[in-house]
Amino acid sequence: MDITLMPVTLEGTIKGIASKSFSHRALIGAALAEGSSTLDNLLGAADIDASRRALKQLGATIDNQQIEGPLGPESGVTINAGESGSTLRFLIPIAALFDVAVRFEGEGKLPERPLDIYENIFTPEIHYERHGPNHLPLTIKGPLQGGRYVVPGHVSSQFISGLLFALPLAKKDSVIEVQEPFESKSYVNLTLSTLKRFGIDIDRSVPRQYRIKGNQQYKPAKLDVEADYSQAAFWLVAGMMGETITVEGLNPESLQGDRKVLEILTSMNGHIELFGHSVRAHPSKTMGKTIDLSQIPDLGPVLMVLAAVSTGKSRFINAGRLRLKESDRLYAMQTTLETLGVPVKTHETSMEITGVKSLKGNVTIDSFNDHRVAMAAAIASIKADGPITITNFECTEKSYPTFLKDLISLGANIKEREK
């Protein structure tokens, strides 16, 4: 589905959508627990559906918000992780706990996304076999016994989280040692917080090390999945570029690293108002600045759009991991912004954007089948001097299936065209 957006300002109030990161973790923790857990406000999106299907194949019983574990497949299974990197990287170590063959497959760019870390640290301890030139399909067969695992911290924190979920159930005690630079640490902290809610204890007394007792037991829990700051960022930027927008339901004490968006927007001369569990963004004359994306890569696309209409130059540094997402997001956003008439310089791990007063309309933007690129382009339409068409907009269902509906509720003028 392609959509065409007319350049209109957005205004109003929106309820923050449930956090995808939190939903994955809560769902997995509940499936590993012995008994029934209740998860309220669980995100209904393609990536979470992939985790639901996979966990059911591994032995969990899932009925809406009720999840019953523990996991324990009786025979080999084939799991299609869709396009969800979290599903794949979280569940590979969990599947490795069992003495059965589990085959993982994926769609889109997922088979090309890095998995070498697991291959390097698991073999020859367990059976790990690729089937073809890409990382997927692969077959893994345990049981994973535990031990010492040295993991680079600059590729993806998902590898660390996957091990943290699995190793408490291994027979032996384990240590995860993270090599510098340790990027996206906040996502690991979110995993640790979730584990604690399900009764799992992790020793963090040594910097960059996680000491894990084996033979632990996950306990059922009742969790309310909080709203997502990375998705709220699209509306907060829209409020600064158009008219006032309020996002409700955001936990002011959230462990989500993307909560840093509030600090970044303020530092760009953005007018942000906080009250209770709501954040209000007012129209602002924003200024360019240097933004370090090492801990907040998911905020990159929408902040690049804001930088494009801010005074002066903005630099995005430590952004190399954006090249390893659903698309090469540095290339995708450079292409998007240049199509909109914005001067952009991109290097291997950084981007420089020179702000302009208005964006070029009457253009077609390739979404690169990447949900965050598509949503960022939709927000950019506010400042265009003519309509913008975005291709394959259905990719937003990966993380935010109601994005188009919410966009319209805030005043967007949209024409849809089925292909």
N, C-alpha and C positions, 0 to 999 in steps of 0.2 A: 504494500500500500504506500503510495506517494501522497504527501499532503502539501498544500500551498497555503501559506500564512500571509495575511495582509499585515502591514506595519501598523499595529494598534498597540497602545499602552495597556498593560494589565493592572488590575486593581481588585482588592478584596481580601477575603480570609480563606485560608485553606487548612485542613487538618493534615498534619504531617503523616506520611505513610510509614508503615512499620519498617524497621531497620532490617535490611537483607542480611547484614553481617550477624546481627543478634539472632535473627530467625534461624539461620543455618546452625549456629552453635547451640541454641536452645533445643532444636529438633534432634540434633545428634546426641546431646547430653541426655535427653529424655529417652531416646531409643536404647541407650546403653544402660539405663537404670533398670533394676529388677523391681518391676511394679508399674503402676499407672501414674503418669504425669499429666498436668494440664497446662497448656500454653495458650494464653489469651493474646489476641491481636497478632497472630502469626501472619507473616506476609504471604499473600497469594500471588506468586510470580513464577515465571518459567524456571528460574534457577532453584527456587525453593521446591517446586514440584519435582525437579530432578533429584533433589535430596530425599524427598518423601518416597519416591519410587524405589530408589536405591536401598534405603533403610528397610522398606517392606520386603525387598528381595533378600536382605540379610537377616530377616526374621522378626522385625518389629511389627506390631499391630498399631495402625494409625487410623483413627476415626475423627476427622476434623481436628479439634484441639486436644483430643485425648490420645496420648501416645503410651504404648506399653512395650517394655523390653523384658529381658535383655536380648541382645542379638545373638545369633548362633545358627548360621545356615547349615542344613544337614547334608547338602550336596552342592556341587559347583553351580555358579550362577554367572550370567552375563549382565553387567550393569552398563547402561548408556547414560553417561553424565550430561548429555545434551551439550550445551556450550558453557556449563558452569565449572569454572576453575576451582571454586570453593568445594563443591561436591566431590570432585575428583581428588583434590589434594588432601582434603580432610579424611576421605574414606579409604584411600589406599592403605595407610598404616592400620586402620581398623580392620579392613579385610584381611590384612596380613596376620592378624591374631589367630585366625582359624586354619585348621588343617584341611582346607578344601580349596580347590582352584576357583579364583574369582577373576573373571575377564572384564576389563574396563574398555569401553568404547566412548567416542565423543563425536561432536558435530562442529561445523563451522571451523574456527581457528583453533579449537581446543586441542586437536591432535598435534599441533605444532608448538604448543606452549610448553615451556621447560618442565621436565620431570627428572632430569639427571641426578638431582640431589638424592631422591629416593633410591634410584638405581645404584648410586655409588655407596650409600650407607647401608643398604639392605643386603646386597650380594657380598659374599656367598652365603650369608646367614639363612636367607629364605630364597625360594624360587621366584625370580623376577625375569620375565621374558617379554621382549617386544616382538610384535608381529608386523614387520615391515619397516620402512625407512623413518617413519614418524614415531613420536612417543606413544601414540595409540594406534591400534589396539595393543594392550598388554595383558598378560596373565600374571597373577601373584598368588603364591601359596605359602602359608605359614607352617607352623606357628612362630610368630615373632616372640622371642624370649626376653627381650630387654637387654640393656647394656649401656655402652657409651656411644653417643652419636654427636659428631661434629658437623654443624650445619652453617653454611654461609648465610649472613643476615641481609644480603643486598638483593637477592633474587625475588623472593616472596615470603612473607611471614606465614603464608598458608602451610608451608612445610613444617614449620615449628608448631603451629596449632594442631596439625594432623597428628604429630608425634605426641603432643600433650594429651590429646584425647585417648590415644591407644595405649601408651606405655603404663598408665596406672593399672591396666588389666593384664599386663605381662607377668610372667612368673618371677623374673628377677628384678631387682632395683635398677633404675636407669638414671643416666645423666645426659641432658642435652646441653651442649656447649655451642653458643652462637658466636660466630666470627664477625668482627667489625668489617664494614659498617653495618650496624643493626638498624635497618629501615622498617618503617611501619610497625614499630614496637607497640603502638596503642592497640593494634588488632590482636596482638598476643595477650596484652593485658585484658582485653575483652574476653578472650578465651579463658584466661585464668579466673576471671570473675564468674564466668558461667560454670566452670568446673567446681568452684567453691560452692555454688548454689546446689550442685548435685552431690555434694559430700566428698569431693576429691581434694586431697591435700598435696600441694606442690611447694617444695622448699626453694625459696628465691634468695637465700642469704648470701650467696656468692654472685657477684655481678656477672651478667651474661651466661649464667648457668641455671638450669632448672633440674633440681634433684627430685626424683620421683620414686616413691616406694611402690613396689610391685604388689600384686594380689589385693588391690583396693577394690571397693565396690561402689558403684554409682547408686545413689539413693533417689527415689522419685521426688519431684518438686512441682510447685505451681509457680509459673512465671508469667509476667505481663511483658510482652515484647515492646520495647520503647520505640519512639519515632526516630527516623533516620536523618541525621544532620547532613549527610552528603546529598540526599535528595532535596531536603529543605533549602540547600544552597541555591538551587535553580530559581526558586521563588524569591529568595532574598535578593539575589542579583537582579531579578526582574523588577522588584520593587524599587531598587535604586535607579534602574534604567527607565522606569515608567512612572507609575503612581504607587501609593502606599500599599504594601502587601503584608499581611500578618500570617505567620505559620504557628498553629497551635499544637500542643501536645509534645513539645520538646523538653526532655529532661535537662534541667540546668546543671545537674551534677553528673551528666553522662560521662562514661569512660570512652566514648567514641572519639577517636582522634580527630575526626572531621568537625568536631565542635569548634576546632580552631578557626573555622571559617568566620566566626563572629569577630575574633581578634583581627583577622586579616582584612575583612571588610571595613572595620573601624579604622585600621591603619591606612586604608586607601581613601580616607576622608568620607567614608560611608556613614550615613545616619542610621544607627541601629538602636532600637529601644527594646529592653528586656523587661518582662513583667510576668511573674509566675512561671508557667510552662509555655509561654508564648514569646515569640520574637517578631518584632515589627520592623520592616525595612522601609525607609522613606526615600523619596527622590533625592539624589545626591550628585554633586559634581566631583567625581572620583579622580584620584591622582594615581599615576603609575608607581610601581614599587618593585623591589626584588622579592620574590616568593620562593621559598625552599619547599619543594614537593616531596622530599625524601620520606616524610612521615605521613603525607596526605595526598597520595597520587590521584585518588578518585576526584579530588576537587579541581584538578588541573583544567579539564575542558571548560567548565563554566567560569572559572576565574580568568581564563584566557579570553573569553568573550567580554567580560567586564573590562579587562585590560585594553581590549580593542577600542573601547569608547571612553577610555580614561585619558586625562591630560598627561602628555609626556610618554616616557618609555617604561615598560615593565620587563623584568627578566624573570624567567622561571628556571631555577637551577636544581640540580640533583633530580632530574626528571627522566633518567634513563629507563626506569621501569615502566613508564608509559608506553614504551615500544613493545612491551610484552603482554599487553592486555588483549581485549577482543579484537582490536586493531592496533596498528602502530599509531598510538594516539598523538604523538608529536607530529608525524607526517599527516595524519588525518586532520588535525586542527590547523596545521600550517595551510593545507589545501583549502579548508573551509574558510579561514580568515582571508587568505589571498583572493579567493573567489568573491568575498564581500568587500574587497578593495582595501584591505589592511596590510601595511608593510610588516613582514615577518622575516626573521632570520632564525634558522634552526641549526643547531649543532647536535652532536651525538647525544648529549645528556642535558641540553638546555634550549631555551627559546627566548628570543627578544621580540617584543611587540611594540610598535609605535602607534599610539592611539590616534583615532580619527574622530571627526565630529559626527559623521553619519556613515552608515554602511550601505554598500551598493545593493540595490534590489534588482528584480527581474532576472534572477539567477537561479540555478539549480544546484543544490548542495548534496553531495554523496554522503550518506550516513555511514558508509563503510560497514554497514550492518553492526554498528556499535551503539548501544543504548545511550551512553553518555555523550557521544558525539552528536547523535540525533537530538537529544534534549537540549544540549548547548546551542545548537543551530536554531532550534525553535525560540529560545530566549533571545538570540541575536536578532530575530526578525523585528523586535520592538523598535530597533534603531535603524532599520533599513529604509531606503527611499522608494521602495517598491516591493511587490510580493516576492517571497522566497519559497521555492519548492524544495522539499526534503525527500529523498528517496528511501524506500524500505523502512518507513517509520514504525512499522510493527515490531522492530527490534527493541523498542522501549519496553515491551512486555517482559523482557528478560529480568528487569528489576523493578519496573514501575508500570504495571498494566493499566492503571487509571490516569496516567500522565495526560493523555489527550483530553479526557473528560475534565480533569482539573484545569487544564489550560483553557478550555472553553468556558468553564465556570468563572474564570477571572477576566473574561471578556475577549478572548482570542477569536478572530474571524478566520475560519478554516474551511478549505475545500479539500475533500478527500477524493482520490482517484485509485480505484482498484486496478491492479495490473492483470 
